């Protein structure tokens, strides 16, 4: 048997062990990305083979937490893909104005920068008081960071440019307090946000939502898991609710395409039929 074939068997066994021992299901994540992240942990732990992680997964809680952080996707920034927020203002905000109250689910929220970006947008449109935002992720450490709303100032110039490009109406500094080498989101933006643990691969319906955002998450899933998650979103959306995906993500290779109409081709915004 070739080494590459042995490695694939090792990965299958590791993923099965993670699911059966801890309940986290990565078996339908995109294989190439998953393998890179597993190998990163192998190297970091000075191991020789993927299979050497097996006893650690079964009995070493600290190791498993480190591995879980490797496998969760936390790449994000304030007003990421600024054009999306412009499109959101133009296509979705006018529809939200008619509701006395509406709910938004931000699935796979990571450390929360994009959740606060949406809260800022809604505040500027006079809609935050009518909103309830649910921000979920399976990474408990990322959720704690999101709840705190404290971020390193290293990328602040990028965040501020994104905000401006997204059609921001004042200045981003109006929404945070500068601290030593960091900045903290103002508490009034947190009042309408509920952070909660939710695993898209294993957990159930989270409804009834007027808008669901899950941007740049499903690129890490295979087609089977994409269809599972999109079906979950379909069943979690209110009548004529909106689904917002990442620019490189689409419904058109999945089994739910006929349940949605496309609102924005460029920014992958859909509406439930």
Helices and strands as residue ranges (DSSP letters): H 3-22, H 31-44, G 50-53, H 54-59, H 61-71, H 82-91, H 93-96, E 102-107, H 113-124, G 128-130, E 131-137, H 140-148, E 150-152, G 153-155, H 156-165, G 172-175, E 176-179, E 182-185, G 187-189, E 193-197, E 209-214, G 218-220, H 223-236, E 237-245, G 257-259, E 260-264, E 269-272
